[in-house]
Amino acid sequence: MKPEEILRIVDAIHRDKNIDKEIVFQAIEAALATALARQYGEAADIQVGIDRADGRVSGTRDGVEIDTQELSGRIGAQTAKQVIIQKIREAERDAIHDEFEEQIGLMVSGVVSRFEGATATVTLGANTEAILPRSEQIPGETFHPNERIRATIFEVRKVGSRVKIILSRIRPQLVQRLFEQEIPEIADGVIEIRAISREPGYRSKVAVISSDARVDCVGACVGVRGNRIKNIVEELGGERIDIVRWSDDLQVLVPNALQPAEVDEVILCQMLGRGIVLVREDQLSLAIGRRGQNVRLASKLCGWDIEIMTREELDQQIERAVTGFSSIEGLDESLAEKLVGEGFLSYDDLSVIEPDDLMEMGGLTAEAVDQIVLVAESRATEAEAAAADERRKHREQDRIDKATAEADAVERVLNETRAAAAAAAGAAEAGVADAADGGAATVGGPE
């Protein structure tokens, strides 16, 4: 290759493939060195260099300069070509990998091109393809070829000579990017998203805060007549979104996170990282949510375990805990009350207490603490087994009740069918009798 031809090739590859010129120069140098090694043997020390300014090639073999005509001739041309192509492909793969690796967690838009089973292949830009596995799709959603979709880049990895880009629509980042796109105040930094908890396809909670007291963070996210949040909900296939006002004070944040339920009191148990939330009886199911969804999402949003109960339930648990803890040898009622005051309400809680904390609270020895924890673990296991047995009995009773109800329903249908059949038969007999009586009167009339 002539020097000017080398420069032309490097420039063309740089522009067409978006590959750094230095990488292309190194690929050509490696290709020429490989071609010469094939001729002189692998044992030969071959060094090849290309002047970056004028494209002239120079090289040495075992420290002796090689004739430039030999370097730029047709020696090993096919081998050099193959090596150059391989190096360029590797460089192209690396460039794509680096480009998209920087975008992990960001939202991209693409067009569904085809399906392999439930996995959708999405075209990003001109020549890049990504995949959206079924496991990263929102439950229940479907796509069609040529449909445009938005997703976040979840993972980027090299696979042979290709780059595998995996998209996701179930990660909290998608909700965050949609908020940034739909709500200018978030994009401008006036409103900040502090936390997101999500169960894709069902419900999300987004905690926001405003740096400008004049801007209502919740109202701005909802938009006039709910138009802003509506666009996000539609993009997520109808997923419900709760916008929560963030506060660094957990006494404020926890009730906000549990909305729309009304909270009476929040008791923070610092040693356990747990918040006991007291609600009225009529708010209990609303606070917990369907299958525990509301309290589960609130816990993720706040970063604390949240336990919902009524005042009566708490009083009962406190009484049981004090009585149960006091029955453990070496743990008197005074210490039991201290433990309950810190939020330890079950043997399971007590079994995970830090030994140093228990030693400090009760003035106990390490041996005494170990024995208390051992007893707590044993009783926790027994309690769990009893609870599992109780759940099994409930399930069995539910099955019996269901079977009984079904049998009763069948019996009722049969009885109703028999009654209807008997009534029909009685009506038929009565009709025959009436017809017979009527016939006799008619016959006897003329006489």
Secondary structure, DSSP 8 states (H G I E B T S, - for coil): --HHHHHHHHHHHHHHH---HHHHHHHHHHHHHHHHHHHH-TTS-EEEEE-TTT--EEEEETTEE--HHHHHSSTTHHHHHHHHHHHHHHHHHHHHHHHHHTTBTSEEEEEEEEEETTEEEEEETTTEEEEE-GGGS-TT----TT-EEEEEEEEEEEETTEEEEEEESSSHHHHHHHHHHH-HHHHTTSEEEEEEEEETTTEEEEEEEESSTTS-HHHHHH-GGGHHHHHHHHHTTS-EEEEEE--S-HHHHHHHHTTTS--SEEEEETTTTEEEEE--GGGHHHHH-GGGHHHHHHHHHHTSEEEEE-HHHHHHHHHHHHHHHHTSTT--HHHHHHHHHTT--SHHHHHTS-HHHHHHHHT--HHHHHHHHHHHHHHHHHHHHHHHHHHHHHHHHHHHHHHHHHHHHHHHHHHHHHHHHHHHHHHHHHHHHHHHHHHHHHHHS--
